[in-house]
């Protein structure tokens, strides 16, 4: 293994551009959203998702025409995901790494000792072979022999991984065997390899660790479209958009109906348009002409209204189904029925026009989207 300086001369370094989602409550050093501990919420840390946790940099083997970096075309949630693109006949190794410490050496990284699983979402494209990966810890020098866990095959944990769809991969940390000298208090990199001949891409998003208490990727019902609609997984799979000076404080609190988790947004500042403060879930697949029912619970600290819609999560951002919904100071369940205007694999459900007045507070809970 090599030091950081020699490593940089061997590999193409890819610096991460700034991708942010202006969550006021997100701490600067711990790359994870601010989610108060509740009995319903799983213990989980997100180390990179491109929005809430956006610090990172990558390396790839230039001898094999490999590249790695964030892109905005194929995403699981939010606006960005990492793409590892590779091409080779198998004579050279096809590998890359994504480092959420941006190659800082020293006592930086994630303490994985409280967690049981390493988790991420992944999609494959093109001609791929076995998907192998390992974790790398930090240290005074970079990429020393004792810094690498053993490799595992992602296909062992998700056999359907090569079908071209997004899948959650959850690998027990016990399977990523640590050598003597491995620092599990400061883990900072995912290394990934196409183990054989290939010409394609691995897309990786929502990288994190959890304690296995709740599988937030499992839908609540067989036909459920939303993921984490009950906010048991914090704000995972949800995006809060704040632009042009519209800001809000976002928290998951045990204040929903029957004490269940709820998303609470307190408006801190407003802009020229109330829609500049909104939240949504993208990557929604809808079929033209099919009817869907969105149900949710909502309340505010004052009577008023807001908008919900099903819109395109890409240009031209059409939202012909938008509807104004009333909101009061008491919890009330609302239903929004709509007919999909297009076949789309990247639509989104948006709760919008929230930026009406400073100190306005909204609560949302138990969101569900089902075909009728």
PyMOL commands that set and color helices and strands:
alter all, ss='L'
color gray80, all
select helices_A, chain A and resi 4-10+62-64+145-147+154-156+173-175+257-259+274-276
alter helices_A, ss='H'
color red, helices_A
select strands_A, chain A and resi 11-15+44-48+57-61+67-71+81-88+94-99+117-127+130-137+152-153+167-172+187-195+198-210+239-242+247-253+262-269+277-286+291-300+304-312+323-327+332-339+344-352+361-371
alter strands_A, ss='S'
color yellow, strands_A
deselect
rebuild
show_as cartoon
